[in-house]
């Protein structure tokens, strides 16, 4: 049977925070669950996910207590299957779900801005027009919107707010850094693709859609209509839009949506302000049909997540942080979330100093936030393009070779005001899979996985060891080395590579371990390990999801080892 680590303490703390009614589905899941065998089978406890997590029958969970500033409980980190299937995606070291306690040091990493920023600026007349406020400002910035690689056109595409709450505009790129604003026919001679007044908007490239006319989906909060609804539009090319084809129930202005391919549901990330004490938070709604999912009524979306006491306030404002927005996307074997945390209204020339923080989910609902340093921060330089209000994009990041590209908005500010001033688009990058690493110094240490099951043949790693070494061994359920996959037979890895095949002296594959419960033990010296996976091919394809896409990919998942 699956087990809890420190189960009693976990249940006591969870019950105190969430109420017995909220936690009881997880207790029922424990009682009903059976050992994982991989795939998407279900058990009496509920749906079983690709990673072995068994959901309770009542899903999503309904928390019945009042909001709290306690960090969100993450049940699956205490409720771990006896055997974890790893056939979907690269396996990241973001938490302890996959591994046993180790003397290695886990280090979390943040994205870094490049020197070329900002990469898209308001240099067109229509990008300086205002709707609601006659202020000397210009905008060419994503307010979620989206940046995607379209495998059909083999092009990177961006959507962004042009003008102050005015237009949605379009740009294209081949390298992700230099962008072109094409002349389109929606408003002839401009790159405008929608003309209705707008606030928060998400453009989603839906590579699972069978109807070519609905390939692109836009979720928009329209202004000046301001009916406190999200409107849905469809497009075959991201340029010519039809709709609205559906409108949501009551909502706030900074709402977004994303697709969870692990469970094949659309998730609506709904802004809610519960009280002055807790401020902006997120409510949750999911549905397999994108139109039907919008049809919620007052009180139907569920409490989800907010800022907590681990989010640091800014001393100059003296207010509790709030969750301003949440964008998310499937990345490899997990859901990646970008939390925009609000820490004050700004002032004295500075817009709201919102910053982006990273979060991870293995079940699609509960968020693990181990790194409370800004993943993509605001600048503290009043002259900088991102002095205030850094916001994420729909799709979160594009994979470009060995790097992840994160596109953000930034607002320069205006002297003597808290108005946004000139708003532009910037770029921050991170090593592929580089959210967390397991690090070793001069003395060799190791980390051992829990019992795993896979159907692939070739073991790959993302490792940084140009002046160190990585060796890998395979162990059985009793921790006994499996021949010939011993540490002594492991061919030393002394490279810096985001995709490198592990070999042994008498074997280049792990095919004979396929569908057999086993463990990997990674021995490191002067090295950092970011991820591992077992591929069905020597190309290193992970069968994991590629966030907002990657040049060379033909679909939403890595089937080519791109």
N, C-alpha and C positions, 0 to 999 in steps of 0.2 A: 504493500500500500504506500502511496505518497505520504510524506511526513512534514510536520512543522519543525523548524528550528526554534527553540525557546517558545514553543506553542502557547504555553500558559501565559507567559508575560505578554506575548503579542495579542492574545484574545482579550486579556484584561485591559490593556491599553486601548485597543481598538474599540471595545465596548464602551469605554469611558468617553471616547471621542465621538463615536458615530451612533451609539445607541444599539441595543441588542437587535432591534428589528433590521438595522442596516447590515449587521455583520452575519446574521444567521444564515443567509444563503451560502456564505463561504464555509460555514460549518457543515451544512448539508452537502456541499460539494466534496468535502473531505470524507464524509461518511460514505458517499456513493461512488467516488472515483475509483477507477481501476488503473493498474500500471500502464504507462504510455506505450503504444506500439507504433507511433509515428502516424503521418498522414492527417486527414481531417475527420477521423471517426468521432462519433459522439459516445458519451457514456451516460449512465443514469444521472450523473451530476449535472450534465449539460454539455454544451459544445466543447470539443477538444480542439485546441489551436495547433498550428504547425509546429510549435515549439514544445508541445506536451502539456501546456497549461490547460486545465479543465475549468471552464467557467461554471458558475452556479446556474441553476435553472432560471432563476430570475435575473435577467440581464438586459440592459445595464442595471447596476445596483442602484437602489433607491435609498438615499441617505435621508432619514426622517428628522434628524436633529437640526438645530439652527446652525448657520455657518460658523466656522472656527478659524482661528489663525494658527492652529497647529499644522505642521507639515502633513501632507497627504500620506495616509498609510498605503503601502504597496503590498497587498496580500501575497502575490506570487513570489516575492522574495522570502517569504516564510513558508510557503506551500509549494514545495519543489518535487516534481515527479521522480520516481525511482530511476527512470531512464528518459533522457532528453533527446528527442529527434533533432537533427541538425541539417536536414536536407535542403532547407530554404535559407539561402543567404550566407554572407560572411557572419561569423560569430564574434561579436565585439565584447571587450572587457569593461563594459560600462558599469557592471554591478557584479554581485557574487552568484547570480543565478546559475552560471555554467561551471563555476570553479569552486574548489575547496579552499579553506584558509591557507594563506601562503606568506612566506617571508619576503616575497617580492613587494615592491612599492607600486601601488596604483597611482598614476599621475593623470590629472585631467588637463586638457589643453583647450585654449581659446583660439578663435579665428583671428587673423591679423589683416589689418588694412594694408593696401599697397600704396605706392608713391604716386600712382596715376590718378588717384581720386580727386574730385568726383569724375565719374566716367560718362554720365549723361547729365547735361545741364539744360536749363530753360533758355534756348537760343532762338525760339520761334515766336512770332507775335502772339499766336493764340495760346502760348504757354504762360503769358503774362496777364491774361484776362481774369477778372474776378467776377464772381456771381453775387455772393452775399455781402462781401465786405470790399469797400473801395480802399484797398491798401496797396502801397507800392511793393508788391510781392510778385514772385514768379515761381511756378512749380513744374518740375519735370521729375517726379518721384513716384515710386511705388507706395501705395497705401494698401498693402498686401498685393493686389493686382496679380502679377505672375511673371516668371522667367522660366521658359521651357526649351528643351531641345526637341524639335519636331523631326522624327526619323523619316517622315514622308518627304519633307523638303530639305532635309539635311541642313537645317539652319537653327540657330539659337534665336528665340523670339522673346521680346519683352513687351509688357503692357504696363502703363504707368499713368498717373494723374497728370494731365496737362492743364495749366491754369488753376486758379483757386477754386476747387470744388466744381470744375467746369467739364472737362472732357476726359475721355480715356484715349490715350495715344499708343502708337505701336512703333517698335524699333526692332532691327535685326542685327545679327552679328555672326561672324565665322569663328572668332577666337574668344569671345566672352568678355573682352576688354574694350574693343573699339566697336561702336554702335552706329548704325545708319538709320536715319529717319526717312522712310520711303514716302514718295508722293502717291497717295491713294485716291480712290474715287468716292469715298463716303462723303467727305467734304473736299471737293477737288483741289488738288495742289497742296494738301496737308497730309499729315500722318494720323489724323483723327479717325477713330473707329466707332465712337459713340458720342453723341452730343448732349445727352440728358445730364443735368446737374447731378453730381454724385458725391458720395462720401467713401466709406470703405467698400472696396470691390475686390473680388477674387476671380481670376481667369484660370480655368483648369483644363489642361489637355488630357482628355479621357481616351487613353489608348485601349480601353476595354469596350468602348462603345461600338456597336455593330451598325448603327445608322450614321452614315458619313455626314449628314446634315447636323448632327448633334455632337460632332467630334470635340468641339470646344464648348465649354460651359462657363457662363459668367454669372456670378452671384453679386448683385449690386444693391447698395442702399442708396436710393435715388434722392436727390435734392434738385430743385426746391420743393418737390412734391411732399417729402418728409411725412410719409404716412406710417413711419416706424415699422417698415416691413423690408424684407429682403426680396428682391425680384430676380427671377432666373431667365437667362437668355441663352439661345443656342446659336452655333455658327459652324460652318464647314471648314473655315480657314482662319478664324480668329480675327477677321476683318469685317465681314458682313454678318450682322447679327439680326435674329428674329426674336420677337417676344415683346413683353414678358410672357413666357409660357407658364409661369406659376409665380405665386406670391406667398410669402411665409406668414405665419402668425405673428403676434406682437414681438418686437425685438428692439434692441438698441442700435445705435448707428455703427459701432465698430464691431461688426459681426463678420465671420468668415465661414468657410466650409472646406472639407477635404474628403478624399476617398480613401477608405481603409481596405486595401485589396486582400488582406489576410482573412477578413470576414465578409468581404464583398458588400460593404454598406457605406453609404454617404453619411458623414458626420457633420453636424451643424454646430459650430462653435459660437454660442450665443452670448452676447453681452448682457449682463444684468447688474444692476446696482441694488444691492440688498438693503443697505443701511449706511449711515454715515460712518459707523464703526468699521465695516468691512469694505465699503466702497465697491469699485468695479470688480466683478467676478465673472466666471464662465458657467453657463448652463449647457446641458448636453441633450442632443437629439440625434438618433440614428435611424436610417431606413434604407432598404436595398434599392428603392426607386427614388431617383433624384427629385422628381416632381411631387410625388406623394409625400416625401419626407418633409416638404415645406409646410404641409397642412397641419400645423400644430395649433392648439388653442391655448388660451391663457392658463398657466399653471401646469401644462403638460410637460415641457422640457424639465430635465432633472438637474438638481444641484451637481456641480462637477468639481471645479477647482478654483482657487484664488491664490493671492499672495499670502505669505505666512511670516511668522516671526523670524525666520532665517533670512528673509529678504531685508537687506540693510537700508534703513532710511537715510536720507541726506540731511545732515545736521542743520543746514541753512533753512530747510523748510519745516522740519519738525513734524512730519505727518507719517502715518503708516503707509507703506507701499501698497499698491493695488495692481491687479492683473488687468492691464489695458487691452491686451489682445493675445490670442493663441493661434498660430499657424502650425500645421503639422503635415507630415508626408511619410510614406513608407520608404525606409532606407535599409536595404539589405534584409536583415531578419527582424528589425524593430520598427516602431514608429518614432520618428524624430520630431520633437516639438520645439518651437521657438516662442518663449514667453516674453512679451513686451511688458516690462515692469515700470509702472508710474511711481514717481517719488515726489511729486509736487507740480504745481502749475507753472513754475518758472517765473520770470520777471527780471527787471533790470537788463533788458536786452537778450534774455535767454528764453527760448521756448521750453515746453515741458521736457525735462531731461530723461525721457524714456530710454531704457537700454534693453538689449536682448540677452536672455539667459536660455541656456540649453536644457532640455528635458528629454527623457526616454521612457517609452512604454513598451512592454511585451504583451499586454492584453488589450491595448487600445483604449483603455479608460483611465487606469491609474498611472500617474506620472512620477517617475523617480528623478529627483533633482539634486544629484550629489555635489555639483559644482555651483557654488553661489557667487563666484566671480563673474562679472559681465562677459558673456561669450562674444558679443559685439557691442562695444561701449560707445557712449557719446564722448566727444572731445571736451577737454576742459579749456581749450583755447577759444576765446570769444570770436576770433577771426576765422575759425574753421568752418567748413561746409557742414559738419555734423555736430555743431555745438548743442543741438537739441533734437529730441524726438526721433531717435533711430527706430525704424520699423522694418519688419521682415516682409518677404514676398511669398505669394502663393507658390507651392512647390518647394519652398525653403532653400534648396541648393541644387546646382547642376554639377555633374561629375565631369571634369575635364582632365583626362589622363590620370595623373597621380594626385590631383588636387580637387577639393570641393570648393565651388564658387558660391558664395553667399552674397546676394544683392540686397541692399538696404536703402531706405530713404534717410536723408539727413536734412536738418533745417538750420540755417545760419543764424537766424535771429535778427532783431532790429533794435538799435540803441534806444534805451528808455522804455522798452515795451516787452511784452511776452508774446507778441505776434510771431509767426513762423519766419517771416522774411523770405529770402531766397531759399528754395528747396530743390535738392538735387538727388542724384542716385549714385551710390558708391558700391564698392566691391571689397569684400574680405574673403580670405582663403584659409583653408585648413588642409592638412594632409588627408588623403583618402582614409577613411576609418579612424581618423586621428582624434576622436573625442576623448579617448582614454588609452593609456598604455600601461603594461606591466613592466617595471624597470628593475634591472639588476646592475650592481656596481662591479668592482673588480673581483669580488668573491662570487663564485657560481651559486645561484639559487634556482629553485624550480617552482612551478605552479602546476597543479594537477586538476584535470577536469572531473566533473561528476561522471557517472555512467552515461555514455552517449550511444546513439544508434544512427547509422547513416547507410545510404544505398549507393554512394559514389565510390570512386576508385583512387583519386589522387588528392593527397593532402597539400594544401597551400597555406602560406602564412604571409602576413604583412609585418615585416620586421625591419628594425633599424639596428644593424650590428656591423658597421664597416670596420670598427676597431675592436670588436668583441666576437661573440660566438653564440649560436643557438643550436642545440641538439634536441631531438624529439624521440621519445620512446612511447610504445603502446603497452598498456597494462590491462589485465583482465579484471573481473569483478573483485578479485581478492588482492589486487595490487601487485600481481606477479607479472614480470615482463613477458611479453609475447615474442617469441622468435619469428622472424629475424629482426623485429622492430625494437631493438634494444638501444640504450643510450650509446653503448660502445660501437654498435654498427651504424649509428646515425652519421650521415655525411655532414660535417660541420657547415653551418651557414654563416658566412661572414660578409654580408652585403647589406645595402640599404635598398629595400624593394617593397613596393606595395602589393606585389603578387609574385611569390617565389615558391617553387615546388620543393617539398621535402622528400629526400631520398635516403635510402639505407644501402649499405654495401651490397646486399643481396636482393634488394627490391626497390623499384622506383614507384610502386603503387601500394595501396592498402586494400586492394580488392578482396583479399582473403578475409578481411575483418568486416566486410560489408554485412549489415543486418545482424551483427553480433554485438551484444552489450560490451563495451570496453571503455577505457579512459586514455586520454593523451596526457603525457607529462612533458612539459616544456622546460628545458634546462637553459638558463641564460647567464651570460657573463658580459658585462659592459654592453648591454643590449636593451632594446625596448621592443616589446611585442604588442601589436595593435589588434590583430584579429587572426583567426584561422578558419578554414572551411575545407570540406571534402567535395571535390568537383567530380562530375561524371566524365569529364574529358580533360585531356592534357592542356587544353587552352586555359584552364583555370576558371571557367564559367561557374558562377556561384548560385545561379537560379534565384538570387535575391533581387529586391526591387531597387530601382535606380533613381529614387527621388524624382527630380524634375528632368531626368534624362541624361544621356551621355552621347557625344559624337561617336558613331560606330555601332551603337545599339540599334536594334531593329524593333524593339518593343519596350514595355515597361520594366522587364526583368533582364538580368544579365545571363543570356543564353549563349554568349559568344566568347566570354572572357575578355570583353572590351576593356 
